[in-house]
Amino acid sequence: MNREDAASPENRNDDEARHLARLLPPPVTEDLSPERFRHQKELLMNHIDADSRRDSPAQPTTRPTSRLLRPALLVPVSAMALAGILAGGLALGTDNEDRTTTAMATQGTDSLLHRLSTVALTSEAPVVRDDQFLYTRSKVRETDISSGKAVLSPLTETEGWAPQDPRPLKKIGLTRVNGEDSVGNAELGDDNGTPAGLSRPTYHWLASLPTDPDELLAYLRTHVRKDAELETDQTVFEQIGVLLGGVLPPKTAATLYRAAANIPGVKEAPDTKDAIGRTGLGITREDTKHGDRTEWVFDKDDYSFLGSRQYQTKDVPYAKAGTLLYSTAEIEHAIVDKAGQVPGEAPGSTGKQQAS
């Protein structure tokens, strides 16, 4: 094979398809005949190939007029951990626009988001009961602006146990920060307890979300909190990042990636880093009016979600452009039987630990 053939689009697509195929779980041979398994694999490979070849759809150019609140600078890390939050950002200093490509104008980022969606669909769905808890362990850096100036915290280890009970709860979880425990209370105004929803996303609530990307995007735009300090699409993008930091039903994860691809302004940012310095593939969006940029970081090999970062891109009274606002690294997540239980500590806990 000559060099031109090796670099052709067809061969690149074949290489990409083979790479994605290696991410598939082993086949359950006792349930499928060899002929049936080969047929299913061929259908999946055709689906991956079609995703990699299709052109990016035209995106709307108008922005919503509504604005919404981003609580990242105001919510303590302990409260954020209860929802498995791994969205946020890290200051990079000046931004190099030459290293990013507009997702909606090129196939690059759209293709990455659709690869992430395809891989998510191959993931095994966990068994989650309503009496169990989502365990999340992460490394976090955040900014405190209570003094009028942005003050960056040291890297902090945070563990959270979020109850999966769909009923309104007055105690919405347990958080452990540097070994100290605190109990989360219902949100302000939830006198009868906080039910499952965007602010308390349980596994079964996530499974009930629309599986059509446009319908899911419309739902998020309607239900996220509104505020004049941030574009609605920016808050929707950040909300998706929050949800990616937990344990997701495969169909919901796949739809979230495709919904993100339909948000105007979403870009690819190669070689991004999470809070502990792991370099990965990045998906980013900037609110250019208010100077807020958020990036998601994914592992280059298996496309797992590593964490996120958020930073200021315009000067504001409390911070200059490039100031770190928030940075996270996902270390471990699992489904456990009780609050305070660490995966592997007792029977019934399951989970995957990512390399630090």
Disulfide bonds with the S-S distance in Angstrom:
none
